[in-house]
């Protein structure tokens, strides 16, 4: 496996948040991380990226322990798109935001090759026409595309996406998930995405890890994980998996 998460535990102020997380992922797969609010999903992403240090367990990338890697080395493997990035930036242009993804590869200042990579990424994500636009003037859907472009420009092999469809309308949710799926296939990226919409997870993820109280409840394909019984166990609601029109649809009853 290209990403292995083995027995990860983490606590905030001695309060356990992750209680032994185990899952794995290959490049070219989209892994959905699902669970109720407060189940430890964002904490799990931050442990993978070593923004947080687990108290127990190991995370391996291509067999290498993340705990023993330099931050600069991790940045060449992992691209992280957190929530609420907009307020952290003082009106750079889209081109400048995407160029930030080249930071792990730049010793002093961007070279022509870095600029070429950024232009290629902007074109491949169909946002080249936004290059001179200010980041804080973008729509929610455009913002997500630009942040994903920044991670792609980083040339990382793994993308960690914290609720990439949050605050998007249905059109942009589908657009972003189609983009994520396409990038994972065409560029052989491993994508870990926190997703709240069960239908999106069911239809776009290759694998799902279902969490509750910092523990893995189920891990496997969407059909294996998103069953009526496991949805009730984790979310406390009754559900039916409807396949009338081909694609599965989760109906909360």
Secondary structure, DSSP 8 states (H G I E B T S, - for coil): --EEEEEEEEEETTEEEEEEEEEEE-TT-EEEEEE-TTSSHHHHHHHHTTSS--SEEEEEETTEEGGGS-HHHHHHHEEEE-S--GGGS-S-BHHHHHHGGGGGG-SSS--HHHHHHHHHHHHHTT-GGGTTSBGGGS-HHHHHHHHHHHHHHTT-SEEEEESTTTT--HHHHHHHHHHHHHHHHHTT-EEEEE---HHHHHHH-SEEEEEETTEEEEEE-HHHHS-HHHHHHHH---EEEE-TTSS-EEEE-
